[in-house]
Amino acid sequence: MVDLTVLASGSTNPTADRFGSAFLLSVDGQHLMFDCGPSATSQLVRAGVRPTEVDYLFFTHHHYDHDVDYPCFLLCRWDQGAGLERPLTVRGPTLTERFTDQLIGVGGAFEHDWRARTENPMSLSAFVARGGSLPRRPPSADALDVGPGLVVGHGSWEVHAAPAVHAQPWLDSLAYRFESPAGSVVFTGDTEPCDSVVDLARGADVLVSMCYDDEERMERSGVAGGQSGPRRSAGMAAAAGVGTLVLVHQTPNVARPEEAARAVELAADCFGGTVIFAEQLQRIEVERTRQPVSDGDR
């Protein structure tokens, strides 16, 4: 069974109900996060998963609403793991390695924190009380910049990436496809409709795609480039032949109840499958409804 949990389904504009982007996939006792936007660590715990239980983190791109909680997640996972946590694998587009080093490397933004916790006798006592063994090591992560293709292969599941069109040339962006015998999920990240994302999503069970706002408002305000609303996301879902479309990354405009219902209607006009307007902490069971697609067919 594959469970998708929407940790954060908002945008850069915080509301009481939504802020940032972060998603959790749980399969066979393993947990994978996709993006780590504002409050992702706290939302993860609210969803019943400790940071120490997450071993894989994938970034679609490095806008702050997708990565600003990364230092919190890194340090919380390291501190609470007491040296017993499994290695953390982090993959993302260009800047992922540098960003990680700038946070927890020597000379990084949080060196002051981990030096205090690895040298202060009180902190070392707390570390031992949690089950750790001295000496205490600084935090670390296996962080790599990646591009299109196979990103991680783990026996029963794989994660592939493809380019997404969003903020180039300032930021590289990737979409990801999680594939397992139990089901497949594609995370578009932030993107306008593009063939690379449609090809990646072909035949997937679930497509998680942005719903920034109604496309007409997006066009009027000049923010249509590099982004999708309900009709654009639905068009990609229809072209890829996916089973379910999950609309995320909603701005306050489109997240109002009457507008959310309209967004679902607009998407349904373009796409014949199931449409879900995601809420934070919503849990979606992913079922295999499509035949697995081979790499050569994507």
C-alpha positions in Angstrom: 0.0 0.0 0.0 1.1 3.5 -0.8 -0.2 6.4 1.3 0.1 10.0 0.2 -0.2 12.7 2.9 -0.5 16.3 1.9 1.6 18.0 4.6 1.3 21.5 3.1 -0.9 22.6 0.2 -0.5 26.3 0.0 1.6 28.9 -1.6 4.0 31.8 -0.6 1.0 33.6 0.9 0.3 32.1 4.3 -3.2 31.6 5.6 -4.6 30.0 8.7 -5.2 26.8 6.6 -2.4 26.6 4.1 1.3 27.6 3.7 4.0 26.2 1.5 4.6 22.8 -0.2 5.4 19.5 1.4 4.3 15.9 0.7 4.8 12.5 2.3 4.7 9.1 0.7 4.6 6.0 2.9 5.3 2.6 1.5 6.2 -0.7 3.2 7.2 1.1 6.4 9.4 3.7 4.6 8.7 7.4 4.4 9.7 9.7 1.6 9.2 13.5 1.6 8.8 15.7 -1.5 9.7 19.3 -0.8 10.1 20.8 2.7 8.2 24.1 2.7 7.1 26.2 5.8 6.2 24.2 8.8 6.8 20.9 7.0 8.5 19.3 10.1 5.6 20.2 12.4 3.1 19.0 9.9 5.0 15.8 9.6 4.7 15.1 13.3 1.0 16.0 13.1 0.6 13.3 10.5 2.1 10.8 12.9 5.6 10.5 11.5 8.8 11.5 13.3 11.6 13.3 11.4 13.8 10.3 12.3 11.5 8.0 10.3 12.0 9.9 7.0 15.1 8.6 5.1 14.5 10.3 1.7 13.8 13.9 0.8 13.4 15.2 -2.8 13.3 18.9 -3.8 11.5 20.0 -6.9 13.2 23.4 -6.8 14.6 25.9 -4.4 12.0 28.6 -3.9 11.5 29.2 -0.2 8.0 27.9 -0.1 9.4 24.5 -1.1 12.6 24.4 1.1 12.6 26.9 3.9 11.9 24.2 6.6 14.9 22.2 5.5 17.2 23.4 8.3 14.5 22.6 10.9 14.0 19.1 9.5 17.8 18.4 9.2 18.6 19.5 12.7 15.5 18.1 14.4 16.1 14.7 12.7 19.8 14.8 13.8 19.2 15.9 17.3 16.3 13.5 18.1 18.0 10.7 16.3 20.8 10.6 19.0 23.2 9.1 16.5 20.9 6.1 15.9 19.1 7.5 12.9 19.6 6.0 9.4 21.5 8.1 6.8 19.4 10.8 5.1 19.3 10.8 1.3 18.6 14.2 -0.2 18.2 14.7 -3.9 17.2 17.8 -5.9 18.2 20.1 -8.8 21.2 22.4 -8.8 21.8 24.1 -5.4 20.8 21.1 -3.3 24.4 20.2 -2.4 25.4 23.8 -1.8 22.3 24.6 0.2 22.9 21.6 2.5 26.5 22.6 3.1 25.6 26.2 3.7 23.3 25.0 6.4 25.1 22.3 8.3 28.7 22.3 6.9 31.7 23.8 8.6 31.1 27.6 8.3 27.5 27.0 7.6 24.6 28.9 9.1 24.0 26.4 11.8 27.5 25.4 12.7 27.1 27.4 16.0 24.2 25.1 16.9 25.8 21.8 16.2 29.1 22.8 17.7 27.4 23.7 21.0 25.5 20.4 21.0 28.6 18.4 20.2 30.8 20.1 22.8 28.6 21.4 25.7 28.6 18.8 28.5 24.9 19.4 29.2 24.0 18.8 25.6 26.2 15.7 25.5 24.4 14.4 28.6 21.0 14.9 26.9 22.4 13.1 23.9 23.5 10.1 26.0 20.1 10.1 27.8 18.4 9.7 24.5 20.5 6.6 23.8 23.5 8.1 22.0 27.1 7.0 22.3 30.0 9.5 22.6 31.6 11.2 20.7 28.7 13.0 19.1 29.0 13.5 15.4 27.9 16.7 13.6 24.7 16.5 11.4 25.2 15.1 7.9 23.1 14.3 4.8 23.9 12.5 1.5 22.8 15.4 -0.6 23.3 15.4 -4.4 22.3 17.6 -7.3 20.4 15.5 -9.8 18.9 15.8 -13.3 16.5 13.9 -15.4 16.4 10.1 -15.2 16.6 7.5 -12.4 17.2 9.4 -9.1 16.9 6.6 -6.5 16.3 2.9 -6.9 15.4 1.0 -3.8 14.4 -2.5 -4.8 10.7 -2.4 -4.5 10.4 1.2 -5.6 12.1 3.8 -7.8 12.1 7.6 -8.2 12.6 9.2 -11.6 12.9 12.9 -12.5 12.2 15.0 -15.5 12.6 18.8 -16.2 9.7 21.0 -15.2 9.3 24.6 -16.6 9.0 27.1 -13.9 11.7 29.7 -13.1 14.6 29.0 -15.5 17.2 30.2 -15.9 17.3 31.4 -12.3 16.3 28.1 -10.8 16.3 24.6 -12.1 13.1 22.6 -11.5 12.3 18.9 -11.5 9.1 16.8 -11.4 9.4 13.4 -9.8 7.7 10.0 -10.4 7.5 7.5 -7.6 6.9 4.0 -9.0 6.2 0.8 -7.1 4.2 -2.4 -7.6 1.6 -0.9 -5.3 1.1 2.3 -7.2 2.7 5.4 -8.8 2.6 9.0 -7.9 3.9 12.0 -9.9 4.8 15.4 -8.2 5.0 18.1 -10.8 6.3 20.7 -8.5 5.7 24.2 -9.9 5.4 24.1 -13.7 3.5 25.2 -16.7 2.2 22.4 -19.0 5.2 20.8 -20.7 5.9 17.6 -22.6 8.6 16.4 -20.2 6.2 16.3 -17.3 3.4 14.7 -19.3 5.8 12.0 -20.5 7.0 11.4 -16.9 3.3 11.1 -15.7 2.1 8.8 -18.4 -0.1 6.1 -17.0 0.5 7.1 -13.4 -2.1 6.4 -10.7 -1.9 9.9 -9.1 -0.7 13.3 -10.4 0.0 15.9 -7.7 -0.1 19.2 -9.6 -0.2 22.9 -8.7 -3.4 25.0 -8.8 -2.0 28.5 -8.4 -5.3 30.2 -9.4 -7.9 30.4 -12.0 -6.1 30.7 -15.4 -8.0 33.8 -16.4 -6.9 35.7 -13.3 -3.4 34.4 -13.8 -3.3 35.8 -17.3 -4.7 39.1 -16.2 -2.1 39.5 -13.4 0.8 38.4 -15.5 1.7 35.3 -13.5 0.7 32.6 -16.0 4.2 31.8 -17.1 5.8 28.8 -15.4 2.7 27.9 -13.4 -0.6 26.0 -13.7 -4.1 26.5 -12.6 -6.9 23.8 -12.6 -7.4 23.6 -16.3 -3.7 23.4 -17.2 -3.1 20.7 -14.5 -6.1 18.8 -15.8 -4.9 19.1 -19.3 -1.6 17.4 -18.3 -3.5 14.8 -16.4 -5.7 14.0 -19.4 -2.7 13.9 -21.8 -0.8 11.6 -19.5 -3.8 9.3 -18.9 -3.5 9.3 -15.1 -6.2 8.1 -12.7 -6.4 10.8 -10.1 -5.5 14.5 -10.1 -4.6 16.1 -6.8 -4.6 19.9 -6.9 -2.1 21.6 -4.6 -0.1 24.8 -4.2 -3.3 26.8 -3.9 -3.2 30.6 -3.4 -5.8 32.2 -1.1 -7.8 33.3 -4.1 -8.5 29.8 -5.4 -8.7 28.2 -1.9 -11.9 29.9 -0.9 -14.6 27.3 -0.7 -16.6 28.6 -3.6 -13.5 29.0 -5.7 -12.2 25.6 -4.8 -15.4 24.0 -5.9 -15.2 25.9 -9.2 -11.6 24.8 -9.6 -12.7 21.2 -9.3 -15.4 21.8 -11.9 -13.0 23.4 -14.3 -10.5 20.6 -14.0 -13.3 18.0 -14.4 -14.3 19.7 -17.7 -10.8 18.8 -19.0 -10.1 15.5 -17.3 -12.3 12.4 -16.8 -10.6 11.0 -13.8 -11.0 11.8 -10.1 -10.2 15.3 -9.0 -9.2 16.2 -5.4 -8.7 19.7 -4.2 -6.2 18.9 -1.4 -6.4 20.0 2.2 -3.4 20.1 4.6 -2.9 16.8 6.3 -5.3 15.1 3.9 -4.4 11.4 3.5 -4.9 9.7 0.1 -4.6 6.0 -0.4 -2.9 5.3 -3.7 -4.3 2.3 -5.6 -2.9 0.7 -8.7 -5.4 1.7 -11.3 -3.1 1.9 -14.3 -0.7 -0.6 -15.9 2.9 0.1 -15.0 4.7 2.0 -17.8 8.2 1.0 -18.8 11.0 3.6 -19.0 11.0 3.3 -22.7 7.3 4.2 -22.9 7.6 7.4 -20.9 
